[in-house]
Amino acid sequence: MESNIKLEELKKALKYRNCTVEKHSNVMEITFENDEDGDWFEGIFEYYQRESAVCCLMPIRPKNTPPKFIFNVKDMDKLIELIKENYIK
């Protein structure tokens, strides 16, 4: 139940980034509708790793398809906080 609340908080933090968010246990999958938002996420992901919120990014960016990222979540609260802090559109 609490994980559903955290997932909704994450989706809310990303609401202006045009993406879908799926959570599978500790693995998160985010698919962005456009390259700009995917570039934003990939660009700050290293910061998220340094802050120990996530690890093991697997970007999936084939030509002519939306950018998708699969990664492990170590600290969902910290990830949500970092996304809110780094929101730049």
VEXGU-556990 format. One line per field, with one value per residue: residue number from 1; x negated, z negated, y negated of N, C-alpha, C in turn. Coordinates in Angstrom, 2 decimals, padded with zeros to 5 digits, always signed. Example, Ala and Ser with C-alpha at 12.3 -4.5 7.8 and 13.67 -1.06 7.14 Angstrom:
i: [1/2]
n_xx: [-013.19/-012.85]
n_zz: [-007.80/-007.08]
n_yy: [+005.69/+002.25]
ca_xx: [-012.30/-013.67]
ca_zz: [-007.80/-007.14]
ca_yy: [+004.50/+001.06]
c_xx: [-013.20/-012.90]
c_zz: [-007.80/-007.87]
c_yy: [+003.30/-000.03]
This chain:
i: [1/2/3/4/5/6/7/8/9/10/11/12/13/14/15/16/17/18/19/20/21/22/23/24/25/26/27/28/29/30/31/32/33/34/35/36/37/38/39/40/41/42/43/44/45/46/47/48/49/50/51/52/53/54/55/56/57/58/59/60/61/62/63/64/65/66/67/68/69/70/71/72/73/74/75/76/77/78/79/80/81/82/83/84/85/86/87/88/89]
n_xx: [-000.82/-001.88/-003.90/-002.42/-001.50/-003.92/-004.69/-002.70/-003.40/-005.87/-005.06/-003.57/-005.60/-006.88/-005.03/-004.96/-006.67/-005.85/-005.62/-005.53/-005.30/-006.39/-006.45/-008.23/-008.66/-011.70/-012.56/-012.40/-010.66/-010.73/-009.25/-009.71/-007.91/-009.13/-012.35/-013.69/-012.84/-013.74/-016.50/-016.92/-016.39/-018.32/-020.60/-020.67/-020.71/-023.11/-023.69/-021.61/-022.47/-024.86/-023.78/-022.72/-020.12/-019.28/-020.36/-022.23/-021.43/-019.72/-019.58/-017.25/-017.18/-016.29/-016.27/-013.71/-011.80/-010.23/-012.33/-013.41/-013.96/-015.38/-015.89/-017.31/-015.75/-016.92/-016.25/-013.26/-012.00/-014.11/-014.67/-012.31/-012.48/-014.86/-014.13/-012.17/-013.76/-015.44/-013.90/-013.63/-012.40]
n_zz: [+000.00/-000.88/+001.02/+003.32/+002.80/+002.78/+005.43/+006.75/+005.82/+007.07/+009.77/+009.75/+009.27/+011.69/+013.49/+015.45/+017.37/+019.38/+019.38/+018.81/+015.94/+014.48/+011.95/+010.82/+008.36/+006.97/+009.22/+011.57/+014.31/+016.71/+019.30/+021.62/+023.54/+025.32/+026.75/+025.51/+022.80/+022.08/+022.41/+020.39/+018.09/+018.31/+018.19/+015.53/+014.08/+013.19/+011.02/+009.31/+008.77/+007.36/+005.11/+003.91/+004.49/+006.64/+008.93/+011.47/+014.22/+017.23/+020.26/+022.93/+026.07/+028.89/+032.37/+033.50/+031.52/+028.33/+025.63/+023.13/+019.77/+017.51/+014.20/+010.93/+007.86/+004.99/+002.89/+002.65/+001.57/+001.53/+004.29/+005.29/+003.97/+005.13/+007.84/+007.68/+006.80/+008.99/+011.09/+014.12/+016.76]
n_yy: [+001.19/-001.31/-001.52/-002.02/-004.57/-005.97/-005.56/-007.02/-009.55/-009.86/-009.84/-012.18/-014.05/-013.90/-014.84/-016.87/-016.01/-014.32/-011.32/-007.75/-005.75/-002.82/-000.41/+002.33/+004.37/+003.59/+002.41/-000.14/-001.51/-003.94/-005.63/-008.08/-010.48/-012.17/-013.04/-015.18/-015.24/-012.72/-013.09/-014.98/-013.41/-011.34/-012.89/-013.81/-011.52/-010.40/-012.02/-011.25/-008.67/-009.16/-010.31/-008.14/-007.20/-005.71/-003.07/-001.29/-001.99/-001.30/-002.41/-002.57/-003.35/-003.20/-004.15/-006.35/-005.71/-006.18/-007.34/-005.09/-004.12/-001.88/-000.99/-000.39/-001.07/-002.48/-004.13/-005.36/-007.65/-009.49/-009.61/-010.81/-013.28/-014.28/-014.48/-016.44/-018.58/-018.91/-019.65/-021.06/-022.75]
ca_xx: [+000.00/-002.75/-004.62/-001.51/-001.51/-005.22/-004.64/-001.87/-004.20/-006.87/-004.35/-003.21/-006.84/-007.24/-003.81/-005.18/-007.70/-005.25/-006.21/-004.80/-006.13/-005.97/-007.31/-008.24/-009.47/-012.62/-012.97/-011.53/-010.72/-010.15/-009.29/-009.39/-007.29/-010.00/-013.78/-014.13/-012.64/-014.67/-017.84/-016.94/-016.49/-019.62/-021.62/-020.77/-020.70/-024.37/-023.52/-020.77/-023.31/-025.78/-022.99/-022.28/-018.69/-019.08/-021.57/-022.11/-020.61/-019.77/-018.80/-016.82/-016.90/-016.39/-015.82/-012.28/-010.93/-010.43/-013.40/-012.97/-015.03/-015.09/-016.91/-016.97/-015.47/-017.46/-015.56/-012.19/-011.80/-015.22/-014.48/-011.24/-013.03/-015.84/-013.42/-011.54/-014.84/-016.09/-012.93/-013.89/-011.73]
ca_zz: [+000.00/-000.93/+002.29/+004.27/+002.48/+003.25/+006.89/+007.13/+005.54/+008.15/+010.98/+009.57/+009.43/+013.12/+014.27/+016.60/+018.21/+020.41/+019.30/+018.08/+014.90/+014.04/+010.89/+010.69/+007.17/+006.80/+010.55/+012.10/+015.76/+017.11/+020.75/+021.92/+024.85/+026.25/+026.48/+024.60/+021.43/+021.87/+022.24/+019.05/+017.10/+018.43/+017.78/+014.08/+013.45/+012.46/+009.74/+008.49/+008.30/+006.33/+003.92/+003.45/+004.65/+007.70/+009.49/+012.58/+015.32/+018.53/+021.20/+024.16/+026.92/+030.32/+033.27/+033.78/+030.45/+027.12/+024.73/+021.95/+018.80/+016.50/+013.17/+009.59/+006.89/+003.67/+001.91/+003.39/+001.02/+002.01/+005.72/+005.45/+003.53/+006.12/+009.05/+007.38/+006.73/+010.28/+012.15/+014.96/+018.05]
ca_yy: [+000.00/-002.47/-001.63/-002.66/-006.00/-006.49/-005.56/-008.16/-010.75/-009.94/-010.25/-013.59/-014.83/-013.87/-015.07/-017.76/-015.41/-013.46/-009.99/-006.71/-005.19/-001.50/+000.12/+003.78/+004.62/+002.46/+001.96/-001.18/-001.72/-005.22/-005.87/-009.48/-010.63/-012.89/-012.94/-016.25/-014.79/-011.60/-013.66/-015.57/-012.35/-010.67/-013.84/-013.96/-010.21/-010.19/-012.72/-010.39/-007.56/-009.68/-010.57/-006.82/-006.99/-004.72/-002.49/-000.33/-002.50/-000.67/-003.22/-001.92/-004.51/-002.91/-005.22/-006.52/-005.23/-006.99/-006.89/-004.34/-003.88/-000.88/-001.16/+000.06/-002.13/-002.18/-004.96/-006.03/-008.99/-010.32/-009.80/-011.80/-014.55/-014.74/-014.89/-017.73/-019.57/-019.07/-019.89/-022.22/-022.52]
c_xx: [-000.87/-003.52/-003.74/-001.47/-002.79/-005.25/-003.82/-002.61/-005.24/-006.20/-003.98/-004.44/-007.24/-006.09/-004.00/-006.23/-007.15/-005.87/-005.24/-005.79/-005.54/-006.96/-007.11/-009.19/-010.37/-013.11/-011.92/-011.74/-010.01/-010.34/-008.84/-008.85/-008.19/-011.45/-014.27/-013.99/-013.53/-016.09/-017.98/-017.15/-017.86/-020.74/-021.76/-020.79/-021.98/-024.32/-022.68/-021.56/-024.25/-025.04/-022.36/-020.76/-018.40/-020.42/-021.21/-021.19/-020.82/-018.92/-018.46/-016.35/-017.07/-015.83/-014.31/-011.34/-011.19/-011.56/-012.81/-014.18/-014.55/-016.24/-016.40/-016.77/-016.02/-016.71/-014.52/-011.97/-012.87/-015.08/-013.42/-011.75/-013.99/-015.17/-012.77/-012.59/-015.41/-015.12/-013.25/-013.27/-012.05]
c_zz: [+000.00/+000.38/+003.36/+004.05/+003.00/+004.77/+007.39/+006.89/+006.64/+009.44/+010.91/+009.78/+010.91/+014.03/+015.48/+017.56/+019.25/+020.43/+018.63/+017.12/+014.48/+012.99/+010.81/+009.54/+006.94/+008.13/+011.08/+013.60/+016.08/+018.61/+020.99/+023.33/+025.83/+025.79/+025.48/+023.14/+021.11/+021.64/+020.85/+018.00/+017.13/+017.94/+016.27/+013.36/+012.65/+011.09/+008.79/+007.94/+007.19/+005.03/+003.35/+003.50/+005.64/+008.11/+010.72/+013.70/+016.59/+019.48/+022.44/+025.07/+028.40/+031.15/+033.47/+032.75/+029.22/+026.26/+023.48/+021.07/+017.77/+015.49/+011.85/+008.68/+005.54/+002.57/+002.65/+002.88/+001.54/+003.49/+005.97/+005.08/+004.58/+007.41/+008.84/+007.37/+008.10/+011.42/+012.86/+016.30/+018.98]
c_yy: [-001.26/-002.64/-002.25/-004.16/-006.64/-006.56/-006.74/-009.47/-010.95/-010.41/-011.73/-014.49/-014.92/-014.29/-015.98/-017.22/-014.43/-012.07/-009.02/-006.08/-003.85/-001.02/+001.62/+004.12/+003.40/+001.91/+000.98/-001.28/-003.02/-005.38/-007.30/-009.57/-011.37/-012.82/-013.99/-015.82/-013.59/-012.08/-014.28/-014.49/-011.69/-011.59/-013.97/-012.61/-009.96/-010.86/-011.87/-009.22/-008.01/-009.93/-009.30/-006.62/-005.87/-004.13/-001.67/-000.81/-001.69/-001.51/-002.39/-003.04/-004.16/-004.07/-005.18/-005.90/-006.09/-006.45/-006.22/-004.07/-002.87/-000.95/-000.62/-001.15/-001.68/-002.92/-005.80/-007.44/-009.95/-010.60/-010.88/-013.19/-015.12/-015.19/-016.25/-018.85/-019.89/-019.31/-021.19/-021.90/-023.64]
